[in-house]
Amino acid sequence: MKVLIIEDDKILAQTIKEVIANKFDSDIAYDGEEGVLFAENEIYDAIILDLMLPKKNGYEVLREIRKNKNFVPVLILTAKDGLDDKLEGFNSGADDYLTKPFENKELIARIDAIIRRTQGNYSEDNSIVFKDMKLDLNNREVTINGQKVNLQGKQFDMLEYLLNSKNMIITKDQIFDKIWGFDSDTYTNVIEVYASGLRKELKKVGYDKYLKTIRGVGYIWNENI
């Protein structure tokens, strides 16, 4: 899973990145305009947003993100602890609000919570369950009825993305931006290689039938089989 940190304090931004590193990959934007740009050109599972930012403040960033129909869960992380500040944050589209200074464990728990609430597929032990298949996101393991499925690196990430988008066509560009990043030097045809490998491993346990290729477009995880 990937998180965008929008924070102008470079030391604090790096600290946040390190705090969440065991669970989340992350990008950092150091001002509001850059934050909006990142949010528009990359796919994130959550955003950590400061309010007091140069160029665009956090409220403006949040309202612009929502105006663009981007409903990624947003956690406001700020030193502003007034009730009016919190109300404006929630009215602008925030999913949660945490004030500085913060406890590291609480920050991680808050991120987990807003992701679970908005995506709806994560269980309390940070796993995704589909029929008899379980994705353990903490250990990055996939099992079906206790039998381990041997997925490598980004095959796991691709399966997680597909399961979180069940019955929706996901384009190759969306998969590429989500998993490799829009600034990656890799080419999009790598997706076909990973999809083929993923399907091969799923076939061993009878779950390849749920992964459908939409020729010339992308893929869909169809649970209505």
N, C-alpha and C positions, 0 to 999 in steps of 0.2 A: 504494500500500500504506500501511497505517496502523498506528502503533505506540502503545502506552500506556506512558508513563513514570510509574512509582510511586516517587517520591523526595521526602523531606521537606525537603531542602536546596533552597530555591527558586532560588538562584543556580546550583547545579549542575544542577538540573532544566532550567532555561532553557538552560544551556550544552549539555546533551545534545540538547535539542530543536534547537538551531542546528547542532550537529555533523551530525545525521542529516537535516537539512531538505532537502538536495538529492535524497535518495532516498525519504524517508518523510514523510508527514503524521503529526502526533502530538498526543495529548492528555496532560495532566499531572494526576496525582493526588498530593496532598501528605501523605496519611496512609493507613494500611492499610484502614480502613473505606471511605474514598472510592475506593481502588483496586479493592476488591471490587465496589463499586457500578458503577463504570465498566465493569469486565470483564463484569458481568452484563447491562448495558443497551446495550452497544456491541459491534461486531464488529471485532476487531483481527487483524492478521497476526502480531503478536508483542508481548510485554510485556517491558519492562526493569524489573526489580524490585530495589529496595534491601531489605536485611534489617532494618536498625535503623530502624523506623518507629514513629510514635506510633499509639495506639489498637489496631492489630493489627500484629504484626511480620511480616516478609516470609515466614517459614515458615507462619504462620497464614493469610496471604493466599493463598499458593500452595496449601495444603491445601484451603482453602475453594473456590477456583476449580476444582480438580480434583474435589472432592466433588460439585460442581454439573455434572459432566460437560463442563466446558469444557477442551478440550485445545489451546488456543492455545499456541504455543511460547513459553517463558519463559526469558529470560536474566537470571540473578541478577548484579547489579552492586553490589559491596559492598567495604567496607574489611576485612571479616572474611576472613582468608586461611588460617585453620587447617584442617587436614584434616577434623576433626570437623564444622566448619561446612559444608565442601563436601559431605561425605557426607550430612549432614542435608538440604542443599539438593536434592541429586539424589534422595534418598529421598522427599522431599516432592513431587517431580514436575517439577523444573527440567530444562530441556534443555541448558543450558550455564551456566558459572560464570566470571565475570571479576572480578578484584579491582581496586580503586582504588589508586593512580592508573592510568589507562588511556591507551592511544594511540588517537586518534580513528579512524584507519584500521582498527585492530583491532576496535574496537567495531562499526563498520559491517560489517566482514567477518563477525563473529560473528553479527550479526543476519541477514545474508544466508544464512549457513550453516544456521541453525536453521529458517529459513523453507523453504529448499530441501529440507531433510531431512524436514520434517513434511508439506509439501504435495506434494513429489515432482514437481512440474511444471516447476520452474525449472532451466534449464541453467546451465552455468558462466558464460556471458556475460550472465546475468540476463535471459533471454528465456523465453517459453513457446512451444512448438511443437506445433501440432495439424495433422496431415497436411502439406499444403504451406503452411500459414499460420504465420507467425512474429510474435509480439508482442515487440517490443524495448522492455523496460521502462525502460531508461536514457534512450532518446530518445522514448519513447511513440509508437512508430510500428508500424503493422501492414502486413505485406506478404504476398502470396500469389504464390509463384514469382517473387519480385522485383517484382511489381506492387503499388504502394502502395494501401492501402485508406484512404479519407479519413474517419477517425473524429474526432469532436470531443469534447474534454474527458471528460465522464462516460460517453460511449459507450464509450470505451477502457476505463474503469474497470469498466463493466458487463460487457464482453466478458472482461476478465481474471478477474472473479469467477465468471462462468459456466464458463470453461475450468477454473478451479481446483475446480469442483464438478461436473464432467462426470457426466451420468446421474443427477443428484440434482435433485429439484424445489426450487427456491429461491423462497421466497415474496416477495411485494412488500415486506413489512415487513423481511425480511432484507436485501434489496437496498437499501432506503431507509436502514436503520441502518448498513449497511456503507459506502455511498458518500456519502450526504448527512449522516449522523449523526443520532442520536435527538433531539438538541436543535435540529435545523434548523427554520427557519421555513417551509420549502417543504412542499408537500403531496405525499402518496404518488402522486397521479395523474400527477405529473411522470414517473414511471417508464415509463408507457405511451408517453409522447412520446419518451423516449430509446430505448426498446426498438424503437419503430416506425422511428426514424431509423437505429438500428443494423441492423435487418433490411433496410432499403432499401439501405444501403451493401454489406452482405454479399451481397445478391441480385445485385449487379453482377458479383460474382466467383464466383457459384454456391455460396456457403456459407450462405445463409439457411435451407436445409433442415435444418441442425443445430439451429437455434434454434426451439424449440417453445413455444407459449403454453399454459399450463394454466389454462383459463378459471376466473376467480374466485379463483385461488390465486397463480399467479406464472409462472415460466419454467423451462425445462430445456434444457441443451445436451446433445442426444442424439447421441453419436458412433456409435451402432449403426444407421446409415442405409445 
